[in-house]
Amino acid sequence: MSTLTKLALGMLGQLHGQPASGAVLGELALPPAQTTGGLPLMDALQRRHSEREFRPEALNPQQLSDLLWATAGINRPADDGRTAPSAMHAREVDLYVALPQGLYRYEPQRHVLLLMKAEDVRRVTGYQDFVDNAPLDLVFVADHSRMQMVPAAMRESYASVAAGAMAQNLYLYCASAGLATVVRAWFDRQALGQAMGLTPDQQILLTQTVGWPKA
């Protein structure tokens, strides 16, 4: 779907997802993440960049597992420590995963994907046309109900910093694994929130597309 079509449908309140394709599972099990190896940090930083052209082939389960752990996984189980920081350990940013077979939420404690909606919402995650067919679109959602210790005026700022750290984790993983990615902030927030079934306490901060580089 073209950008102009999405803009027009958004103005009419008609920008929606599509029926899910493939097997729709209530819980999508992931293999254990491979938490060692990869490029040295300085090499990954050297290769970090944004790409906006993707092949449609799905990532394999191990790659999906590894990138979710790198973005928002638990690296210190004793205290539920994560790979990305959050103020006052609020862990307020949830990672939603838009796949052809449905919208899922990543649960770090069990390292699984939980079905939130049996609908393909990828095309609603951004105005760009490439989001429709890329194999994976991630949505970073802040849950303000978890930030009671943070002054209300500061919650969006704190959550945005956490989401930015998570997005950079994903960039570095993709640089190491030879995948393409781009972080995005241009999307119809109202349409996407409705498509995801979010509550008033939840705020969409960023979206990020991942896939195989086209070239």
C-alpha positions in Angstrom: 0.0 0.0 0.0 1.4 3.4 -1.0 2.2 6.2 1.5 -0.5 8.4 -0.1 -3.1 5.7 0.3 -2.2 5.2 3.9 -2.4 8.9 4.6 -5.8 9.1 3.0 -7.2 6.1 4.8 -5.8 7.4 8.1 -7.7 10.7 7.6 -10.8 8.7 7.1 -10.2 6.5 10.1 -10.0 3.5 7.7 -6.3 2.4 8.1 -6.6 -1.1 9.5 -4.6 -4.4 9.5 -5.2 -7.4 7.4 -6.3 -11.0 8.2 -3.4 -13.0 9.6 -1.7 -15.5 7.3 0.0 -18.8 8.2 -0.4 -20.7 11.5 -1.7 -18.4 14.3 -0.5 -19.7 17.6 -1.6 -18.4 21.0 2.0 -18.7 22.2 5.0 -18.8 20.0 7.9 -20.7 21.6 11.4 -19.4 20.9 14.7 -21.4 21.0 17.1 -20.3 23.7 18.9 -17.2 22.6 22.5 -17.5 21.6 24.0 -14.9 24.0 27.7 -15.3 23.0 29.6 -14.7 19.8 28.8 -12.2 17.1 31.0 -9.3 15.9 33.2 -7.4 18.4 31.4 -4.3 19.6 33.6 -1.8 17.7 33.0 -3.7 14.5 29.3 -3.8 15.0 29.3 0.0 15.7 31.3 0.5 12.4 28.6 -1.4 10.4 25.5 0.0 12.1 23.3 1.8 9.6 19.6 2.1 8.5 18.2 0.3 5.4 14.8 0.8 3.9 14.6 -2.1 1.4 13.9 -5.6 2.6 13.4 -9.0 1.1 10.1 -10.6 2.3 11.6 -13.9 3.5 10.9 -14.7 7.2 13.7 -14.8 9.7 14.4 -18.2 11.1 13.4 -19.0 14.8 16.9 -18.7 16.1 17.4 -15.2 14.6 14.1 -14.1 15.9 15.0 -15.4 19.4 18.4 -13.7 19.4 17.2 -10.3 18.2 14.4 -10.2 20.8 16.8 -11.1 23.5 19.3 -8.5 22.3 16.6 -5.9 22.2 14.8 -6.5 25.5 15.9 -9.8 27.0 17.1 -10.7 30.5 20.8 -10.8 30.9 20.9 -11.0 34.8 18.2 -13.4 35.9 18.9 -13.0 39.6 17.4 -9.5 39.6 15.5 -9.5 36.3 18.1 -7.3 34.7 17.6 -6.4 31.0 19.9 -5.8 28.1 18.6 -2.2 28.0 18.2 0.2 30.9 15.1 1.7 32.3 14.7 4.4 35.0 14.1 3.1 38.5 14.0 -0.4 37.0 10.4 0.2 35.9 10.8 -1.9 32.7 8.0 0.2 31.3 8.6 -0.5 27.6 7.0 -3.6 26.1 8.1 -4.9 22.7 5.3 -5.9 20.3 6.1 -8.0 17.3 4.0 -7.7 14.1 4.3 -10.8 12.0 2.2 -12.0 9.1 0.6 -14.6 11.4 -0.4 -12.0 14.1 0.5 -9.4 16.6 2.6 -10.7 19.5 4.1 -9.3 22.7 7.5 -10.4 23.8 7.6 -11.8 27.3 11.3 -11.7 28.5 10.8 -13.8 31.7 9.8 -16.8 29.7 11.4 -15.8 26.4 8.2 -16.4 24.4 5.8 -14.5 22.2 2.2 -14.1 23.3 -0.5 -13.6 20.8 -2.3 -10.2 21.3 -4.3 -10.2 18.1 -4.8 -12.6 15.3 -4.3 -9.9 12.6 -1.5 -8.8 10.4 -1.0 -5.1 11.5 2.4 -4.6 9.7 1.0 -2.0 7.2 -0.3 0.1 10.1 3.1 0.3 11.7 4.2 3.1 9.4 3.4 5.3 6.4 6.3 3.8 4.4 5.3 1.2 1.9 8.1 -1.2 2.8 6.6 -2.0 6.2 3.8 -3.9 4.6 5.9 -6.8 3.4 9.0 -6.8 5.5 9.0 -9.9 7.6 9.0 -8.2 11.0 7.9 -4.9 12.4 8.5 -4.1 16.1 6.5 -1.6 18.1 7.9 -0.1 21.3 5.1 0.6 23.7 5.4 2.4 27.1 3.0 1.4 29.9 2.7 4.5 32.1 1.0 2.5 34.8 4.4 1.0 35.7 6.0 4.4 36.2 4.2 5.5 39.4 7.5 6.5 41.0 8.3 8.9 38.0 6.7 12.3 37.9 4.0 12.4 35.3 5.7 15.1 33.3 8.8 13.0 32.9 7.3 9.7 32.0 7.3 10.1 28.2 10.9 11.3 28.3 12.1 8.4 30.5 10.3 5.8 28.4 11.7 7.3 25.2 15.2 7.0 26.5 14.6 3.3 27.3 13.1 2.7 23.9 16.0 4.4 22.2 18.5 2.1 24.0 16.5 -0.9 23.0 16.4 0.2 19.4 20.2 0.7 19.4 20.6 -2.9 20.8 18.6 -4.1 17.8 20.7 -2.1 15.4 23.9 -3.6 16.7 22.5 -7.1 16.6 21.4 -6.6 13.0 24.9 -5.2 12.1 26.4 -8.3 13.6 24.0 -10.8 12.0 23.9 -9.2 8.5 20.3 -8.1 8.8 18.7 -4.8 7.7 16.8 -2.5 10.0 15.5 1.0 10.4 13.9 2.8 13.3 10.8 4.8 12.5 8.6 7.5 14.1 6.4 8.4 11.2 3.1 6.4 11.6 -0.5 7.0 12.5 -0.5 6.7 16.2 -4.3 6.6 16.6 -4.7 3.9 13.9 -1.9 1.8 15.2 -3.1 2.0 18.8 -6.6 0.9 17.7 -5.2 -1.9 15.6 -3.2 -3.1 18.6 -6.0 -2.7 21.1 -3.9 -0.5 23.4 -5.3 1.0 26.6 -5.1 4.8 27.5 -2.1 4.0 29.8 -0.1 2.7 26.8 1.8 5.0 24.5 3.5 4.0 21.2 7.0 5.5 21.1 8.8 4.0 18.1 8.5 1.3 15.5 11.4 -0.6 13.8 11.5 -2.8 10.8 13.8 -5.8 10.5 14.5 -8.2 7.6 17.0 -9.4 5.1 18.7 -6.6 3.0 17.3 -6.4 -0.5 20.7 -5.8 -2.1 
